[in-house]
Amino acid sequence: GPHTIMTPVAYLSGIEYVRDAVEHPILGNFILNTLFNEIIPTIDLPEDELKSFANEVLNRFRNPFIKHALMSISLNSVSKFKARVLPTLKTYVIAKNKLPQQIVVSLAALIVFYSGRNGDKIIQVQDNAEIMEFFKTIWNNYDNKKIGTSEIVHETLKNTNFWGEDITEIEGLELQTKNYIDKILKNGMLAVVESL
């Protein structure tokens, strides 16, 4: 979960390796807050065990002998988000009756990541052909001003082939994801993370 959540956010912020993301003053706080405030509360285990495990995860991420590239982790990110993050998002909504903001930011970042660009820089996104074609089409339509970010988010979140369900039905998710995408495109990823 933490790997999947951090990858598009950190990469769009100009970071290439896990350790650099965890040690970054802004992104490190984002990862820490997501882990302790949005992931741990959704797991039904003793809190001490969860916090201990979370700290072990963070120490592993900081390991100076492992140079784990975010682009390697990004392979097939849609299916990873479905399997590793979406259940946490849904459990959090049920438990807290609100959306986990940092996970929603990660979802917005994932959609922007699949545009294949970060400003002027090309992103070599890798996923199955169906997913790549879907994002290529909607982002081309956006570039040609045929659709806006509302349509990108709606079409992405209602795609049951991606998520196994229509996640536009999660109250507020569509609007908040759209708002975060607009902010990422206007102000940059790091500014959005910092605003949290």
TILUM-667433 format. One record per residue: chain; x, y, z of N, C-alpha, C in turn. Coordinates in Angstrom, 3 decimals. Atoms other than C-alpha are relative to their C-alpha. Example, Ala and Ser with C-alpha at 12.3 -4.5 7.8 and 13.67 -1.06 7.14 Angstrom:
# residues 2
NODE;pakol;npx;npy;npz;capx;capy;capz;cpx;cpy;cpz
NODE;A;0.890;-1.190;0.000;12.300;-4.500;7.800;0.900;1.200;0.000
NODE;A;-0.820;-1.190;-0.060;13.670;-1.060;7.140;-0.770;1.090;0.730
This chain:
# residues 196
NODE;pakol;npx;npy;npz;capx;capy;capz;cpx;cpy;cpz
NODE;A;0.797;-1.216;0.000;0.000;0.000;0.000;0.833;1.271;0.000
NODE;A;-0.802;-1.233;-0.021;2.543;2.676;0.988;0.820;0.216;-1.280
NODE;A;-0.736;-0.113;1.260;4.670;1.925;-2.094;-0.909;0.526;-1.109
NODE;A;0.940;-0.349;1.066;1.655;2.195;-4.394;-0.502;1.427;0.158
NODE;A;0.489;-1.354;-0.269;0.401;5.380;-2.733;1.078;1.042;-0.298
NODE;A;-1.057;-1.014;0.145;3.766;7.153;-2.761;0.500;0.161;-1.429
NODE;A;-0.690;0.001;1.285;4.902;6.255;-6.274;-0.423;1.129;-0.938
NODE;A;0.325;-1.087;0.922;2.867;8.626;-8.495;0.201;1.382;0.623
NODE;A;-0.158;-1.286;-0.687;2.972;11.386;-5.883;1.464;0.426;-0.005
NODE;A;-1.431;-0.327;-0.062;6.743;11.248;-5.443;0.579;0.227;-1.391
NODE;A;-0.559;-0.146;1.346;7.512;10.768;-9.137;-0.426;1.326;-0.628
NODE;A;0.463;-1.287;0.533;5.358;13.746;-10.137;0.610;1.182;0.747
NODE;A;-0.692;-1.045;-0.768;7.232;15.708;-7.452;1.482;0.083;-0.356
NODE;A;-1.387;-0.053;0.455;10.530;15.051;-9.241;0.940;-0.957;0.705
NODE;A;-0.814;0.972;-0.732;11.744;12.174;-7.046;0.042;-1.307;-0.792
NODE;A;-0.127;1.238;0.776;13.063;8.956;-8.593;0.151;-1.261;0.846
NODE;A;-0.261;1.180;-0.830;13.853;6.663;-5.635;-0.775;0.063;1.316
NODE;A;0.793;0.115;-1.226;11.923;5.433;-2.595;0.677;0.716;1.165
NODE;A;-0.700;-0.597;-1.145;14.572;6.480;-0.083;-0.053;1.533;-0.054
NODE;A;0.052;-1.465;0.135;14.650;10.036;-1.456;-1.388;0.535;0.335
NODE;A;1.371;-0.425;-0.315;10.862;10.234;-1.154;-0.230;0.006;1.507
NODE;A;0.214;0.112;-1.444;10.838;9.065;2.481;0.796;1.061;0.756
NODE;A;-0.849;-0.980;-0.680;13.656;11.451;3.419;-0.295;1.441;-0.406
NODE;A;0.364;-1.350;0.444;12.145;14.431;1.576;-0.842;0.670;1.087
NODE;A;0.721;-0.640;-1.114;10.839;17.013;4.089;-1.519;0.060;-0.186
NODE;A;1.447;-0.077;0.244;7.404;17.309;2.440;-0.571;-1.375;-0.300
NODE;A;0.500;1.323;0.377;6.944;13.885;0.842;0.129;-1.003;1.144
NODE;A;-0.167;0.884;-1.154;8.310;12.120;3.916;-1.159;0.135;0.968
NODE;A;1.156;-0.229;-0.873;5.550;13.709;6.000;-1.273;-0.567;-0.609
NODE;A;1.160;0.553;0.706;2.980;12.735;3.366;-0.063;-1.521;0.200
NODE;A;-0.062;1.461;-0.138;4.102;9.081;3.515;-0.299;-0.403;1.443
NODE;A;0.204;0.283;-1.425;4.232;9.087;7.325;-1.459;0.182;0.398
NODE;A;1.390;-0.280;-0.353;0.796;10.675;7.684;-0.963;-0.992;-0.641
NODE;A;0.864;0.972;0.668;-0.754;8.334;5.136;0.051;-1.338;0.724
NODE;A;-0.188;1.290;-0.663;0.683;5.278;6.840;-0.663;-0.031;1.376
NODE;A;0.477;0.020;-1.380;-0.194;6.237;10.407;-1.440;0.488;0.159
NODE;A;1.327;-0.589;-0.184;-3.411;8.222;9.877;-1.076;-0.541;-0.931
NODE;A;1.012;0.472;0.949;-5.085;6.569;6.888;0.051;-1.508;-0.241
NODE;A;-0.095;1.445;0.212;-3.766;3.001;6.580;-0.195;-0.756;1.317
NODE;A;0.074;0.717;-1.284;-3.241;1.856;10.185;-1.419;-0.005;0.594
NODE;A;1.352;0.037;-0.598;-6.744;2.927;11.349;-0.975;-0.963;-0.686
NODE;A;0.915;0.903;0.713;-8.278;0.553;8.760;0.315;-1.471;0.253
NODE;A;-0.423;1.382;-0.217;-6.478;-2.581;9.991;-0.360;-0.420;1.419
NODE;A;0.502;0.459;-1.299;-8.029;-4.577;12.813;1.028;-0.902;0.691
NODE;A;-1.042;0.669;-0.773;-4.895;-5.513;14.756;0.400;0.925;1.139
NODE;A;-0.438;-0.877;-1.093;-3.357;-4.199;18.012;0.836;1.171;-0.519
NODE;A;-0.639;-1.217;0.492;-2.184;-0.628;17.493;1.520;-0.030;0.156
NODE;A;-1.449;0.067;-0.210;1.280;-1.258;18.989;0.689;-0.836;-1.070
NODE;A;-0.558;0.856;1.055;1.915;-4.082;16.520;0.025;0.725;-1.337
NODE;A;0.096;-0.713;1.274;0.757;-1.949;13.611;1.036;1.117;-0.096
NODE;A;-0.977;-1.096;0.001;2.926;1.011;14.595;1.422;-0.542;-0.121
NODE;A;-1.321;0.630;0.088;5.928;-1.261;15.059;0.275;-0.455;-1.430
NODE;A;-0.157;0.457;1.373;5.360;-2.817;11.641;0.183;1.182;-0.955
NODE;A;-0.107;-1.194;0.848;4.880;0.625;10.052;1.395;0.601;0.084
NODE;A;-1.360;-0.533;-0.155;8.185;1.805;11.486;1.032;-0.893;-0.684
NODE;A;-0.892;0.919;0.716;9.890;-1.314;10.114;-0.063;0.255;-1.508
NODE;A;0.182;-0.308;1.429;8.438;-0.509;6.675;0.772;1.263;-0.363
NODE;A;-0.695;-1.260;0.269;9.750;3.048;6.862;1.513;-0.182;0.048
NODE;A;-1.442;0.269;-0.072;13.199;1.815;7.937;0.486;-0.743;-1.235
NODE;A;-0.355;0.718;1.222;13.217;-0.570;4.984;0.051;0.971;-1.185
NODE;A;0.013;-1.001;1.069;12.302;2.329;2.667;1.245;0.885;0.056
NODE;A;-1.169;-0.886;-0.174;15.233;4.333;4.115;1.335;-0.720;-0.199
NODE;A;-1.224;0.792;0.108;17.769;1.525;3.609;0.923;0.562;-1.084
NODE;A;-0.907;-0.619;0.981;20.806;3.181;1.937;0.592;-0.998;-0.998
NODE;A;-0.576;1.017;0.881;21.837;-0.126;0.338;-0.983;-0.475;-1.069
NODE;A;1.003;0.366;1.004;18.612;-0.494;-1.648;-0.379;1.245;-0.789
NODE;A;0.342;-1.125;0.861;18.116;1.830;-4.600;-1.237;-0.387;-0.805
NODE;A;1.249;0.462;0.581;14.457;1.145;-5.359;-0.629;1.122;-0.826
NODE;A;0.513;-1.031;0.905;13.331;3.137;-8.409;-1.523;0.023;0.001
NODE;A;1.446;-0.157;0.032;9.800;4.511;-8.350;-0.581;-0.490;-1.323
NODE;A;0.509;0.461;1.292;9.436;3.748;-12.065;-0.137;-1.521;-0.028
NODE;A;0.137;1.460;-0.078;10.027;0.063;-11.309;-1.273;-0.374;0.751
NODE;A;1.194;0.259;-0.805;7.289;0.147;-8.681;-1.263;0.351;-0.785
NODE;A;1.181;-0.504;0.702;4.956;1.981;-11.075;-0.589;-0.969;-1.018
NODE;A;0.499;0.973;0.965;4.578;-1.031;-13.381;-1.375;-0.522;0.438
NODE;A;1.361;0.487;-0.279;0.860;-1.956;-13.557;-0.629;0.650;1.231
NODE;A;0.474;-0.714;-1.193;-0.099;0.711;-11.026;-1.507;-0.041;0.202
NODE;A;1.456;0.019;-0.170;-3.830;0.563;-11.726;-0.426;-1.258;0.761
NODE;A;0.372;1.237;-0.703;-4.137;-3.092;-10.683;0.562;-0.021;1.419
NODE;A;-0.566;-0.082;-1.354;-1.830;-2.434;-7.715;-0.872;0.890;0.893
NODE;A;0.856;-0.894;-0.780;-4.028;0.472;-6.590;-1.296;-0.726;0.369
NODE;A;1.235;0.747;-0.258;-7.128;-1.728;-6.925;0.202;-1.005;1.138
NODE;A;-0.227;1.078;-0.971;-5.616;-4.554;-4.867;0.505;0.502;1.346
NODE;A;-0.712;-0.390;-1.218;-3.540;-2.644;-2.323;-0.548;1.238;0.700
NODE;A;0.386;-1.297;-0.577;-5.153;0.756;-1.814;-1.515;0.188;0.061
NODE;A;1.453;-0.200;0.028;-8.824;0.727;-2.818;-0.704;-0.619;1.211
NODE;A;0.658;0.535;-1.213;-9.814;-1.639;0.036;0.220;0.882;1.231
NODE;A;-0.284;-0.904;-1.120;-8.126;0.724;2.507;-0.863;1.247;-0.090
NODE;A;0.826;-1.192;0.208;-9.919;3.734;1.011;-1.444;-0.290;0.418
NODE;A;1.396;0.340;-0.302;-13.297;1.992;1.270;-0.207;-0.273;1.488
NODE;A;0.107;0.281;-1.435;-12.680;0.734;4.814;0.085;1.291;0.810
NODE;A;-0.140;-1.286;-0.684;-11.572;4.211;5.900;-1.312;0.791;-0.070
NODE;A;1.269;-0.731;0.172;-14.767;5.766;4.477;-1.073;-0.570;0.930
NODE;A;0.994;0.635;-0.877;-16.905;3.251;6.365;0.286;0.326;1.474
NODE;A;-0.372;-0.205;-1.407;-14.978;3.711;9.630;-0.104;1.457;0.429
NODE;A;-0.104;-1.418;-0.387;-14.572;7.494;9.551;-1.094;0.887;-0.586
NODE;A;1.051;-0.767;0.676;-17.486;8.596;7.348;0.547;1.234;-0.719
NODE;A;-0.613;-1.044;0.822;-15.122;10.738;5.293;1.074;-0.650;-0.859
NODE;A;-1.031;0.530;0.893;-12.542;10.298;2.542;1.395;0.184;0.597
NODE;A;-1.403;-0.175;-0.411;-8.861;9.699;3.329;0.710;0.903;-1.019
NODE;A;-0.465;-1.009;0.950;-7.456;12.848;1.731;1.304;-0.367;-0.699
NODE;A;-1.305;0.286;0.607;-3.921;11.628;1.154;-0.088;-1.152;-0.992
NODE;A;0.223;1.081;0.963;-5.101;8.441;-0.528;-0.707;0.553;-1.238
NODE;A;0.671;-0.620;1.150;-7.406;10.545;-2.737;1.009;0.797;-0.832
NODE;A;-1.068;-0.709;0.725;-4.409;12.732;-3.633;0.820;-0.998;-0.822
NODE;A;-0.753;1.021;0.719;-2.560;9.561;-4.598;-0.767;-0.496;-1.222
NODE;A;0.823;0.401;1.137;-5.459;8.494;-6.826;0.037;1.066;-1.097
NODE;A;-0.097;-1.098;0.977;-5.435;11.914;-8.510;1.368;-0.012;-0.677
NODE;A;-1.364;0.052;0.552;-1.662;11.647;-8.948;0.149;-1.168;-0.965
NODE;A;-0.061;1.168;0.876;-2.069;8.182;-10.457;-0.598;0.320;-1.368
NODE;A;0.659;-0.344;1.263;-4.466;9.513;-13.095;0.857;0.971;-0.807
NODE;A;-0.898;-0.937;0.696;-2.109;12.401;-13.932;1.246;-0.730;-0.493
NODE;A;-1.170;0.792;0.380;0.856;9.984;-13.997;-0.262;-0.735;-1.314
NODE;A;0.354;0.745;1.212;-0.971;7.968;-16.677;-0.233;0.890;-1.221
NODE;A;0.018;-0.885;1.177;-1.117;11.063;-18.886;1.282;-0.181;-0.801
NODE;A;-1.278;0.242;0.680;2.464;10.090;-19.702;0.920;1.193;-0.024
NODE;A;-0.888;-1.172;-0.035;3.949;13.448;-18.877;-0.063;0.675;1.367
NODE;A;-0.105;-0.772;-1.234;5.080;15.550;-15.982;0.576;1.348;-0.411
NODE;A;-0.449;-1.253;0.596;5.217;19.092;-17.261;0.499;-0.289;-1.412
NODE;A;-0.594;0.253;1.315;7.575;18.896;-20.257;0.666;-1.366;-0.090
NODE;A;-0.696;1.287;-0.040;9.003;15.541;-19.195;-0.945;-1.153;-0.345
NODE;A;0.779;1.179;0.363;7.747;12.304;-20.763;0.181;-1.073;1.077
NODE;A;-0.035;1.109;-0.958;6.864;9.489;-18.341;-0.208;-1.293;-0.779
NODE;A;0.101;1.287;0.694;7.444;5.962;-19.633;-0.898;-0.950;0.801
NODE;A;0.973;0.807;-0.733;4.283;4.487;-18.128;-0.078;-1.391;-0.633
NODE;A;0.129;1.373;0.492;3.978;0.704;-18.390;-1.182;-0.689;0.669
NODE;A;1.149;0.734;-0.492;0.737;-1.201;-18.058;-0.535;-0.825;-1.164
NODE;A;0.513;0.811;1.106;-1.411;-3.551;-20.098;-0.590;0.903;-1.087
NODE;A;0.378;-0.782;1.182;-2.525;-2.430;-23.560;-1.344;0.702;0.159
NODE;A;1.331;-0.588;-0.169;-6.166;-1.805;-22.606;0.065;1.261;0.865
NODE;A;-0.122;-1.153;-0.901;-5.244;0.538;-19.743;0.760;1.128;-0.679
NODE;A;-0.791;-1.024;0.688;-2.620;2.355;-21.797;-0.832;0.705;-1.069
NODE;A;0.834;-0.586;1.059;-5.071;2.889;-24.675;-1.080;0.892;0.590
NODE;A;1.026;-0.802;-0.667;-7.764;4.147;-22.304;0.561;1.374;0.377
NODE;A;-0.565;-1.280;-0.451;-5.500;6.810;-20.779;0.534;0.840;-1.158
NODE;A;-0.467;-0.740;1.176;-3.947;7.749;-24.118;-1.168;0.744;-0.652
NODE;A;1.175;-0.604;0.634;-7.416;8.404;-25.535;-0.550;1.161;0.818
NODE;A;0.621;-1.088;-0.773;-8.794;10.441;-22.629;0.936;1.195;0.153
NODE;A;-0.913;-1.142;-0.126;-5.642;12.535;-22.196;0.193;0.720;-1.340
NODE;A;-0.021;-0.664;1.318;-5.489;13.188;-25.971;-1.244;0.858;-0.186
NODE;A;1.237;-0.782;0.080;-9.130;14.306;-25.819;0.076;1.244;0.884
NODE;A;-0.200;-1.159;-0.884;-8.209;16.577;-22.906;0.909;1.027;-0.689
NODE;A;-0.931;-0.904;0.685;-5.258;18.039;-24.855;-0.667;0.733;-1.161
NODE;A;0.710;-0.598;1.141;-7.555;18.675;-27.822;-1.255;0.762;0.418
NODE;A;1.096;-0.776;-0.585;-10.043;20.401;-25.501;-1.387;-0.560;-0.322
NODE;A;1.294;0.654;0.221;-12.779;17.864;-26.245;-0.663;-0.346;1.332
NODE;A;0.516;0.294;-1.334;-13.143;17.018;-22.555;0.834;0.756;1.037
NODE;A;-0.739;-0.614;-1.096;-12.089;18.456;-19.207;0.368;-1.046;1.043
NODE;A;-0.406;0.942;-1.049;-10.796;16.932;-16.007;-1.192;-0.725;0.619
NODE;A;1.194;0.684;-0.534;-14.354;16.149;-14.866;-0.266;-1.292;-0.755
NODE;A;0.254;1.183;0.824;-14.770;13.734;-17.767;1.100;-1.046;0.185
NODE;A;-1.104;0.937;-0.230;-11.312;12.211;-17.227;-0.245;-0.791;1.280
NODE;A;0.220;0.656;-1.289;-12.117;11.474;-13.591;-1.220;-0.914;-0.062
NODE;A;1.220;0.801;0.053;-15.638;10.247;-14.282;0.237;-1.302;-0.763
NODE;A;-0.227;1.197;0.822;-14.579;7.861;-17.055;0.976;-0.976;0.675
NODE;A;-0.983;0.854;-0.676;-11.633;6.567;-15.010;-0.613;-0.717;1.192
NODE;A;0.532;0.597;-1.228;-13.482;5.993;-11.752;-1.162;-0.950;-0.255
NODE;A;1.127;0.904;0.277;-16.507;4.349;-13.369;0.431;-1.225;-0.811
NODE;A;-0.503;1.105;0.817;-14.286;1.935;-15.336;0.107;-1.272;0.850
NODE;A;0.044;1.211;-0.826;-15.223;-1.388;-13.770;1.091;-1.001;-0.379
NODE;A;-1.131;0.862;0.374;-12.456;-3.143;-15.728;1.244;0.329;0.823
NODE;A;-1.139;-0.416;-0.823;-9.960;-1.150;-13.651;-0.184;-0.424;1.459
NODE;A;0.204;0.055;-1.450;-11.524;-1.337;-10.199;-0.861;-1.169;0.459
NODE;A;0.915;1.077;-0.376;-13.936;-4.277;-10.305;-1.353;0.517;0.457
NODE;A;1.240;-0.663;-0.403;-16.715;-1.801;-9.482;0.047;1.449;-0.473
NODE;A;0.087;-1.415;0.363;-17.892;1.727;-10.236;0.281;0.824;1.257
NODE;A;-0.348;-0.714;-1.236;-16.055;3.816;-7.655;-0.445;1.462;0.001
NODE;A;0.651;-1.317;-0.091;-17.886;7.006;-8.618;-1.089;-0.037;1.062
NODE;A;1.051;0.146;-1.009;-20.428;5.607;-6.155;0.492;0.283;1.425
NODE;A;-0.536;-0.385;-1.312;-18.096;6.382;-3.239;-0.214;1.499;0.156
NODE;A;0.435;-1.394;-0.132;-19.535;9.638;-1.979;1.175;0.973;0.082
NODE;A;-0.994;-1.063;0.001;-17.385;12.657;-2.787;1.293;-0.323;-0.716
NODE;A;-1.295;0.385;0.583;-14.560;10.684;-4.406;0.242;0.645;-1.358
NODE;A;-0.164;-0.552;1.350;-15.178;11.894;-7.942;0.359;1.483;0.049
NODE;A;-0.237;-1.445;-0.077;-15.320;15.584;-7.038;1.361;0.310;0.619
NODE;A;-1.286;-0.289;-0.642;-12.321;15.499;-4.697;1.172;-0.412;-0.881
NODE;A;-1.066;0.418;0.907;-10.225;13.560;-7.193;0.180;1.036;-1.102
NODE;A;-0.051;-1.039;1.046;-11.094;16.107;-9.893;0.662;1.277;0.530
NODE;A;-0.576;-1.220;-0.575;-10.237;19.011;-7.578;1.512;-0.135;0.197
NODE;A;-1.441;0.206;-0.178;-6.848;17.501;-6.749;0.728;-0.061;-1.340
NODE;A;-0.632;0.015;1.331;-6.090;16.818;-10.433;0.155;1.421;-0.519
NODE;A;-0.085;-1.400;0.440;-6.888;20.454;-11.250;1.151;0.725;0.700
NODE;A;-1.077;-0.654;-0.759;-4.518;21.590;-8.494;1.375;-0.519;-0.418
NODE;A;-1.274;0.559;0.457;-1.762;19.199;-9.623;0.397;0.629;-1.329
NODE;A;-0.293;-0.551;1.330;-2.025;20.463;-13.209;0.323;1.488;0.063
NODE;A;-0.213;-1.456;-0.097;-2.113;24.118;-12.120;1.237;0.360;0.818
NODE;A;-1.028;-0.423;-0.956;0.313;24.251;-9.186;1.175;-0.963;0.143
NODE;A;-1.035;1.008;-0.162;2.375;21.074;-9.408;-0.283;-0.912;1.174
NODE;A;0.269;1.032;-1.001;2.350;17.917;-7.316;0.482;0.386;1.386
NODE;A;-0.583;-0.292;-1.314;4.615;19.093;-4.542;-0.797;1.057;0.753
NODE;A;0.803;-1.041;-0.645;2.504;22.179;-3.881;-1.295;-0.579;0.566
NODE;A;1.219;0.650;-0.490;-0.584;19.978;-3.522;0.289;-0.781;1.279
NODE;A;-0.376;0.762;-1.194;1.175;17.682;-1.052;0.265;0.945;1.166
NODE;A;-0.334;-0.964;-1.064;2.477;20.653;0.906;-1.274;0.611;0.582
NODE;A;1.242;-0.611;-0.476;-1.063;22.078;1.133;-0.773;-0.904;0.953
NODE;A;0.667;0.918;-0.919;-2.177;18.952;3.017;0.480;0.203;1.424
